[in-house]
């Protein structure tokens, strides 16, 4: 039976002011913590000071019951709000996430300027400003609500558009009776690509501009870890895209499984290693390299190889391959997962396994080989760090589109996965909407993780219902510019 711990034993609720963050010069990387230190409450995960590097702290939690034990004989279970365990994100009392940059709305204006004259505005913006002046109460309500969208299964299926998704973004980007932009961001457990090309890809599919400043992938908050670890193993994704992501996040020395296999092919005895993979890899003598942390950025494309290498590192002496630690707990390096979804919707008619099943397999193997539970950190939905970061992004996006740096009070999470989108939004106090275009195909609502705002046929039905609740049942989902003199009062099509 797994040992039980009280929160007090782990200093989970230690206020931020009682912690002693290290100065930037004193902490080139995070201290590695053993389970023994975590249990005794003596270990902490140092986080940047408020006025220091661009990161903020998020409380970590630890469960009294290990995750792996319940999954040993049944891998089909999914977390439930009824008996949801904590994340066991227990490397210390807090986790770092980035502080979203605060960019002035004026910096994103691209209209020509004339010396001594106000900036030129499109006629649509002028008309919308007049309409908004006459509807101050609705404008305030529109600025006091925001939408958070999951992507796969809500707006798209892979590279295929869900038609209602395009119309929703048109409405939120100003095609409504006020001509106002209603704040919205994208929060996905998808991963494996840099944010910019992913936003460009989605913009083409959805026919609406999507900025990286309103976009969160599962590994986006993990950029804060770059200041703590120098040499890291990055796992998952297609080809070397996750190495590119880690480089953009600022990690200095990035190792991927192909580098290790190219150095020692016997480490993965069942792997067929192609000459092309060998040429593009970066081998070196990893028996002389200390890998400081493992980062699972995206779904594994080769379970056997990735699990073997990760297990070797978890059982090694301080992250050196070709070694086996006498005390694997005391010398174990930390492992981070970008998300914990068991299933994800794809173009296949039945959802496919995702990173959560990979993690559970590792936990079960580690427990079987060592007799102890694997300490790990999970980001992504439904973990707290991701929702804290979402608050940062929403606030920053409000500043860009409305020049008001504030967090709206009424936030609606729209997702298709009850075990991540809905449970996370519910626990964080958001309004949750479950749609039937992805993972969820059940009855009136999910039995274990019910959406508190309701279940909807698609994203358009969910968004229009939420807007009518906040702005009134008579709210019109189209901007009427018939007053535009160019149109001579005829027609009401929106100006492009």
N, C-alpha and C positions, 0 to 999 in steps of 0.2 A: 504493500500500500504506500502511495506517495506521502511524504511528510507534509504536515500542515504548517502554515505560517500565518501570523497575523500581520496586518499592514504595518503596525508599529515596529515589528521586527525588521522591516525592510525600508523604513523611513519613507514610505510612499507619499505621505502627506506633509513632508517637511516643507515649510514655506520657503519661497525663493530667497528671502532675505537672510535665512539662517544658513544657506549654503555659501561656500567660499570658492567662487570660480577662480581658476588659474588665469594669470595674465597671458596675453597672446604669446609672449616670448617663452613662457614656462611650459606651454602645452603644444608641442609640435604635432602630437597625436593623442588620442584618448588613451588613458590607462586601460589595460586589459584587466577585467575583473573576474575572479573565480566565483563559482557558486557559493563557496564558503564565505567569501567576503560579502556577497549579496545577502546571504542568510543572516549573517551577523550584523548586517546594517552598516558595515564599516566601509563599503565601497560605494563610490558615487560616480556618475557619469558627468564630468565637468562640462559646463556649457558656457558659451560666451557671455561676457558681461553685457548689460543692456546697452552701454555706450560703446561697446567693442565691435567685433566683427558682425556681419549682417545675419545674425541668427537669434532666435528666441527659444526659450525652453518650454517643454511640454511635460507634465507629470507622467511618469511611467507607472504601470500597474503590474501586479503579480497575482496569479491565481493560486488558490489553495490546492487545486487539483491539476495535475499535469495534463496537457492536451493529448499527448501520445497514447496514454493508457486507455482512454475511451475509444480510440480508433484502432486498437490492435486487431480486433476481430470484425470490425465493421467500418469500412471506409466510405459509407454512403451517408453518414450523418452530416448535418450542417448546423452551424451555431444558431441558437434560438434565443430570443429575448427572454423566454421563460427561464432558461437555466444557463444563460450565456456566461462562459468563463472569461476571466480577464485575459489580456493578450500575453501575459508573461513577458512583457517587455521590461525585463528586470535587470539590465546592466547597471542600474543606478536609480536615482530618484527622478531623473528627468531625461528627456531626449531632445536633441537640437533639431530645429527646422529653420529654414531661411526666413528672414524678415523681408516681405515683399517690398520692392522699391516703390517709393512714392513719387510718381511722375506727374508733373503738372499737366492738366488738360491742354493748356496752351501749346505745349511742345508737340502735340500731335495734330495741330491745325496746319493744313497744307495749302490753304487758300492764299492767293497772291496778296501782298500787303502794299499799301501806298503810303509814303511818308506823310505823317500828319493826318491821315485818314483812317477810319475804322476798317477792319478787315472785310473783304468781300465775302458775302454769304450767298449760298445758293438760294433761289427763290423759295424752294420748299422749306428751308430752315426759317426764312423770314415769316412765312405763313404760319408755320408751326409755333413760332415764338408768340405770334399774336393770339393764336388759339389757346396757348398755355396761359397767357396773361389773363384770359377770361375764365379760366378753369383752375384757379389756384388750389382748391381742395383736392381735386383729382390729381393734379400734378404732384402735390405732397404725398398722396397715397401711392402714386406710381414710383416715386423715388424711395418710398419706404418699403418696397417689396423687391425681392430678387429671386432669380431661379438658378438652381444648380442642376446641370444636366449630366447624367451618365451618357455615354456615347453609343457604344455597341449595344444593340438591342433596343435603343430608344430613338436615336436619330439615324443610325445606319446599321446595316448588316454587312460587316466587312467593308468592301468598297461599294456596296450597293445602298443607294439612298432609300430611307423610309419616307415616302412622299410627304407625310404630315410634318416631318422635321423641317423641311425647307420653308413651309408656310409659317411655322412657329417663329423661326428666326427673322423672317420678314416683319412679323408683327412686333417682336421685341426690339427690332432695330429701327422702328419708327412708323411702320405702316399700320397706324391705329389712329383713333379719332383725335388724339392729342399731338400726334406727330412726334412723340417723345420716345427716347430710348429707355427701355426698362432693363435694369441691370441683370446680367446673366453671365455665368461662367460655366466651364466644362470641367467636370471632375470624373476622371476615368481610371479604372484599374488597368487599362491598357498600357503597354510599355514597349520598350525595345527600339525606339527611334528618338532622335533629337526632337525637341519641341517644335522648332521652326518648320521642318519639312512635314511633320504631322499636321500642323495647323494649315499649311499650304494645301496638303492633300484633302483635308476636311473642307476647306473653303471651296475647293472645286466641286466636291461631291454635293455639298449643301447649298451651293450658289449664294453664300453669304460670307463676308469677311470675318475671319476668326483670328484674333490676336494672341500671341504667346503670353501676353499679360493677363488673359482671362482663361488660361488653359493649364490644367494640372494633370499630369500623368502620374501613375503610381510612384515612379521613382523621382519625380520632380522635387519633393521635400528632402530627398536624400542628398541633394547638393550641399547641404549644411555639413555633412560628414567629411567633406573634402579637406577641411582645415585640421581634422584630427588624425587622419590616417594617410601615410605616404604610399606604401606598397600594398595594393589590394588585388584580390581575385574577383573579377567581374564575370558573372555567369548569366547565360540566357540570350535570347534574341537571335536574329538572323545574321549570319556572317560575323562581321566585326562592328556592327552598328552600336552595340552597347559599349564597346571600347570608345567609340566616338562620343557617345553620350557622357561617359565618365570623364573624358578629356575636356569636354565643354564645361563640365561641372567643376573642374579645377583639380581633379585627382592627379598626382604627379607621376606615379609609377603603377601602370595598369597591366595586370596579367590576365590572360584569358585561357581557358582550358587547352586550346590548340597550341599555345606556347609551351605548355607543360608536356603535352603528348609529343610534340616535335623534339623536345629535349630527351624524353624517355618514353618510347612507344610501349614499353612493357607495363607502364602504369595503367593503361587501358587495354587489356589483352584482347578484347573483342572488337575493338575499334578498327575500322578500315580507314587508314589515314592516307588521303590522296596527295599526289605530288603538288597539286595547286594549293592545298591547305598547308603543306610544309613550306612552300615558298613564301606564303603570306604571313606565316607565324613569326614570333620573336623568341626563339629558344635561348636559354642560358642555363647555367648550373644552378638549379633551384634548390639543391642541397645546401647551398651557401647563402640563400636568400630567406629573410624572415618576412613572410606574408602576414600583414598585421590584421587584416579583416577580410571577410568574405561578403561580397555584395551580390545577391541574386536580383538582378535588375529586371529580368523578364523570364518568360516561360522557357524551360530547357528544351533544346532541340535534340539532345542526346542524353536521355536519362542515365544510361549505364555509365558513360564516361564522366559526366558531371557529378553524379552521386559518388563515384569512386574517388575522384579528386577531392571533393568536399569532405568526405569521410576521412581520407588520409590526413587532410589538414586539421580537422577537428581533433584528431587523436595524436597529432604530432607534437614535438617539442617547440613551442612558440612559433608555429607556422612554418617549420622547415620540413620539406618533403624528404622522404627516405629516413625519417626518424619516427619513433613511437614513444610518446611521453610515459614516464612511470606513473605520473598522476595526471591523467587527461583533463580532469576538471580544473586543476590549478593552472595548467599551462595552455588551456584551450583558448583559441582566438575567437573573437565575436563573429557572429553571422547575422546578416540583415537580409530581410526579404521585402521586396517592394510592395507586395500585396498578398492577400490570403484567400482569394476566391477559389472555391472548389471547381466551379464550372464557368465557362464563358460561352456566349452565343457566337456562332460563326455562320457561314453560309451552309454548313451542314444542318440537316433538319433537327438533330438532337445536339444540345450543348456539349462542348468538348471539355476535357479535363484542363485545369489551369494550374497556376503556381501553388495553390493550396494543397493539391494532392501530392505534388513534388515535395513540399515541406513536410507533410505528414509522413511520407515514406522515409525521409531523412530522420525525423524524430524517432520513428519506430526502430529503424536500423541502429541509431546511436544508442537508444535505450537497450536494445538487445545485445550490442557489443560491449557496452561499458557498464550497464546496470544503473545508470543515472539518467535523469531527464536532460534534454538539450535546452540550454538557455538560448533564446534568440529574440530578435526584434523584428516586428512586422509593421510596415507602413501600409499605406493604401486604405481604402474603405474596408471595414468600418472602424479603423483604429483612430484614436483621438488626435494623434499628431496631424493626420491629413485634414481633419475638420478645422483644427486650429489654423492650419495654413490656408484653408479655404476662406476663413474669415479675413485673413490678411489680404488675399487676392481680391475678394469682393470689395473691401474697403478701398484698396488702391484703384480698382476699376471704376468705382463711384467717383473718385477724384478725377479720373481721366474724362469720363463722359459728362459729368455734371458739376465738376469743380467743387465737390462736397466730400470731404474725407470722413465718411461715416459708414457704419455698418447698418444696413436696413433691418428693421425689426421683424419683418415677415418674410422668411426665407423658405422656399419650396424646393425640396429635393425630388427630382423625377428620375426614377430608375426602373429597371426590369428584374433586378436580382434581390429578392427579399433578404438573403443572408448577408448582403454587403450594403447595397444602396439604402434599403429600408431600415434595417436594424441600426446602421450607423447614424442615419438622419434622425431616427426616433430617439436614440440615446443622447444625441446632441441638442435635442429640442427644436429641430426643424419640422416643418410640415412635410409629410412624405406622401408621394403619389406613386403608385405602382401601375405600370403599363403592361399590356398583354402582347407586346411585340418582340419579346426576347425570352429570357429564362423562364419567367413566370407564365404558366399556362393553366393555373388552377381555377378554383371556384370564385366565390364572392370576394375573398381576401385570403392572404396567406395565413395559415393557422398559427404558425409559430412567430412570425414577424409581420404582423398586420400593418399596412400603410395607414397612418392616422388621418390622412385627408381623403383617402379613397383609392379605388382601383378603376382604371380607365382603359378604354379600347386602344388609345394611342396617345402620343405626346400632345397633339393639338387639342384633344378633348381635355386633357389634364391642365394645360396652360390656360385655355379659355375659361375653364371653371374657376381656377384660382384668381384670374384677373377680374372676373365678374364678382367674386366674393370681396375683393379688395376695392374695386373701383365702381361697382354697381352693375346690376343686371342689364342695364341699358347701354353699357359701354360698347362702342362700335370698333370692330377689328379691321378698320380700313380708314386711311386718311382721306378726307374729302377736301380737295384743293379747288373746288369749283369757283372759289372767290378769286383765283388767279386770273388777272386780266389777260394773260396770254391765251387762256382757254375761253375767254368771253363768256364765262359762266356756264359753259357746256361741259358735261362729263365730270367724272370724279376720279379718274385714274390717277394714280400716284406719279409724281414727277420722278424720273430716274436720276 
